[in-house]
Amino acid sequence: MTYSIFDAGNLVTSFDREDEAHEALERLAHENAETCDGLLLVAFDDAGDVVADCIPGERIVTAA
């Protein structure tokens, strides 16, 4: 799985671990409160397909 953070549709960074991605998302949201609404964390499977997305404070939920 790959966890990517986007800001207003532009890729900011990607992670292999969900916990690291959430920490970075929270850090980015706190650093710039004015633009945090544009942040989105998206999970991709190994084939590159979107698995789930969330906004700050939500956890990723994947289908069983």
Sequence and secondary structure as in RCSB ss.txt:
>XXXX:A:sequence
MTYSIFDAGNLVTSFDREDEAHEALERLAHENAETCDGLLLVAFDDAGDVVADCIPGERIVTAA
>XXXX:A:secstr
 EEEEEETTEEEEEESSHHHHHHHHHHHHHH TTTGGGEEEEEE TTS EEEEE TT       
